[in-house]
Amino acid sequence: MELLDFGNGDRHSVNLLDSMASSSSRKNIHADATDDEQEQEEELEHFDDFTLASSWERFISEIEAVLRVWMSDGPNNLLEKGAVLLEDAGNLYKVKSEMKYAMKSYCMEFYFKTDPDVDAGKLADWNFDLHDLQLCFGVKEFLVIAPQSASGVVLDAPESSKLLSAIAIALSNCSSLWPAFVPVHDPSRKAYIGIQSMGTVFTRRFEADRIGSQVPVKLMHLEGLYELFVSKFAYSTLDLSVHNFKVRCAMKLTFRTLPYDDDNIKDAKISKSGENLTGEMSIGTQWDDDCSWSEWYSAEDPVKGFELIAIWSEKMVESSMEMAELENASPHEAEKWLTSLRLEGSSGNRVGFTSELRLLVDALQMSFEAQFIEDFVSAVENPGPDNLKSMVIPPPTVRDRVLKELFIEGIQFSDFANSGHKISRAIKGAPLGSLFAQFCLHSLWFGNCNIRAIAVLWIEFVREVRWCWEESQLLPRMPANGSIDLSTCLINQKLQMLAICIERKCQLSEDYQDCIGSLDQIDSMSEEESVVGDDSFSLQTPSEEFSGKVDRKPEDVDLFNEKKSSDLTRRGSAGIVDSMMLLKSHQSMHAPYTQEAPLMTEDMHEERLKAVEAFGDSFDFSAQLERDILTSDMSAFKAANPGAIFEDFIRWHSPGDWEEDDGPEGSKSSSSSSHDIKKSKDSWPPQGRLSKRMSEHGNLWRKLWNSAPALPASEQKPLLDPNREGEKVLHYLETLQPHELLEQMVCAAFRAAADTLCQTSFGELKQVETEMQQLYLTMASALRALQVNHLSGDSETIEDLRRLTVAFEQVEKLLTLAASLHRKLIQAPRLSREIFNDYHNFYIQTKGKGLTEDIDEKEFNKKQEVRDHEREVLSNMFVPPTANQSWRKVLSMGNLLNGHEPILREIIFSLRDRVSGNHYAARSGSISQQEIETYRMYICGTSNDLRVALSVVSCD
């Protein structure tokens, strides 16, 4: 094509376009009638307006009819009729119509915007939402007509000329100013020819083509490209010379960071415990070494790099020397910087918690195939499903490493007590640092997380737990005191119970040894030393000076003597109860030290409630535990309050069962001062009585009171028998059914995995926090069905769990991206936050469309402006090429950034003219003063791959 003559460039017209323009006459139209002689007979059979017309004229008429419909409808009606929105093209829509000519099918497409007033081709904007033809030629709405073939382009020059002539005539008949284009040549060249009527005497012609690897040397640089543009009009009929015109120029350069060197980072699945997942270990430093999940696996960095776009806005250029200076300019001198992410596309199964959680759900489904855990271990020796026999169990060395990691000495649960998200307790799993949670996480990476590998690891795990029990070794990662956390799964509760039993067992053993060792020293102790113990309390006898000053009634002398002797036997007192006196002895009431209520796990509470339901009144049923607790409290109260009666115990233990009479005698004081005690003595005795429930004949409480001995808590039989309860826990763990184990493992693994991800540092990204909170709520809802214990292998819950893994994967991807951005842009937090916000919004839209595939760099290309103080951070990512990347150092373009040349250079040259006083002058005076873009050239590519698009305005 001569319009894009890359040689001397002394011509601006093209024979193809000239023939296109001349074909608009009626004579040339009828010249083609001879090509359609075969259709004349068919035409004569129909009586209509086209009896003497050729097929080409009918083709033009059909195009014209479609154009008139589109013009009359307008953008809004076209949207209602099903116009399609183009992806990555802003608000550009497309409608199409199919038609036939000369035994060939063609498709005509109309591209339009809902806001046509926006100048899509404005030179300095570099709008990234533009269609390719809008960017190349600076048009807004346009038409494209192409054959319906595999290539979608016109390979024959006469056919392309005739096709463009047909649509040009149709547009002229409709008085339309829409530009029209026809794709030509090979599709890889992205070549087009086009035409547009300017409304009066002007016509704009378009042509675009691509130069492959044979780019002339002079076109590798800006100076040569500038001369190429000037050559298109310097010798035209315009009254201009090469020395007195000003060309508008805008440039955009795209840089891309180099990929990570494979010698420094090796893709390998690794785990903290050293299980062999791929057989290889990573060499060098991984990007996520400081991330919370790095002890379990090494995630593939989702950010493969950044693209930097440096933009020079529109400037006036008068000579090629100015272009040479522009080529030597640093990208830091550009008016604007934009950046975008290069994301990792789909690469098979990703390594992460999600992939292993899917396998754990599969193991849960298979757990219903056997009744005992041991059945899965012996599946090879015994007849069983073939899929079980194919499951691989890791070697004993790997198993021993896992157990050593789990039962490592010196790790206390307090080190992990505050780990995990604040709302993770809604999931009935186990705290992240607990023993069972760590077992579940290790199980995810043990073998392939198959049911046989889990069974082997569980059996060895229970053996280690029993060893700790028999050797009185504290369970690691478990609290040995406090109450049972009923919000966790039952296995975690049992392990916590066992840890407490081991601690109590050790304490009893130490007390026994201390008792044996101190028998020989008891006789040598003084009487005063043997009266007061650790948990006893005695009142000192009054001194001679005190006895002479105490103001008491004569009738209280015998009572005081009794008090003096009884004080020496008071044991287990925790202090005086505020202003309360014993009814008969007239002494201050003491609150006793009592034994803690026996610890119970969830299943023990359920048994207790069933007993209550079976026997009615909570104190009339044969529940020995309730009686033991009440008797223990009564014995401790008697020891702390010698001379107390049943009514005194009720006033302290169950105030609701003591009914006081109205009056000043019945008033209580919250002060424990001597004045209040003296006032209480003066108003003695208090007026009150037992409630009806406690005063009934044969009341169980009174019977227990009468039989309870006066013993402090330290001398009582413990309510919790650590030996009996510990053996119960071990029996539960050893006889647990497979599906019960896997149900609790699934809950604990999901919670622990989410808690692990939550500990990652990702900056101030509220979207990540919101996604994590929503994930916890989703998990709590989906995992609640596992607490019912009515599942089966084909239950719908299994499918719900698989859908849960999809939601988990989405959040895991977002968090991994957030962590990667935070580490790379830690010095530019605003930029990191804005990039992630753009990605998150795009991700939500994609997920809303039901697309769950990976989002790669071809899909997400949102640009974010880089501020001046952030340029240095982004510039530092363009490190000089290494020795292994020396082939990249063959540079042939300018505008280098830290040794990197642009991967794409885009330039727009433009020349505008008021065209008065020459053959371009318009017949209307108003139009003669209008400035017209007479020449426009868009150039993009690299030094060895160049594409040029030229538009020229001429006067017909």
Secondary structure, 3 states (H helix, E strand, C coil): CCCCCCCCCCCCCCHHHHHHHHCCCHHHHHHHHHHHHHHHHHHHCCCCCCCCCCHHHHHHHHHHHHHHHHHHHHHHHHHHCCCEECCCCCCEEEEEEEEEECCEEEEEEEEEECCCCCCCCCCCCCCCCCCHHHHHHCCCCEEEEEECCCCCCECCHHHHHHHHHHHHHHHHHCCCCCCEEEEECCHHHCEEEEEEECCCCEEEEEEEEEECCCCCHHHHCHHHHHHHHHCCCCCCCCCCCCCCCCEEEEEEEEEECCCCCCCCCCCCCCCCCCCCCCCCCCCCCCCCCCCHHHHCCCCCCCEEEEEEEEEEEEEEECCHHHHHHHHCCCHHHCCEEEEEEEECCCCCCCCCHHHHHHHHHHHHHHHHHCCCHHHHHCCCCCCCCHHHHCCCCCCHHHHHHHHHHHCCCCCCHHHHCCCCCCCHHHCCCCCCCCHHHHHHHHHHHCCCCCHHHHHHHHHHHHHHHHHHHHCCCCCCCCCCCCCCCCCCCHHHHHHHHHHHHHHHHHHHHHHHHHHHHCHHHCCCCCHHHHHCCCCCCCCCCCCHHHHCCCCCCHHHHHHHHHHHHHHCCCCCEEEEEEEEECCCCCCEEEEECCCCCCCCCHHHHHHHHHHHHHHCCCCCCCCHHHHHHHHHHHHHHHHHCCCCCHHHHHHHHCHHHEEECCCHHHCCCCCCCHHHHHHHHHCCCCCEEECHHHHCCCCHHHHHHHHCCCCCHHHCCCCCCHHHHHHHHHHHHHCCCHHHHHHHHHHHHHHHHHHHHHCCCCCCCHHHHHHHHHHHHHHHHHHHHHHCCCCCCCCHHHHHHHHHHHHHHHHHHHHHHHHHHHHHCCCCHHHHHHHHHHHHHHHHHHHHCCCCCCCCCCCCCCCEEECHHHHHHHHCCCCCCCHHHHHHHCCCCCCCECCECCCEEEEEEEEEECCCCCCCCCCCHHHHCCCEEEEEEEEEEECCEEEEEEEEEEEC
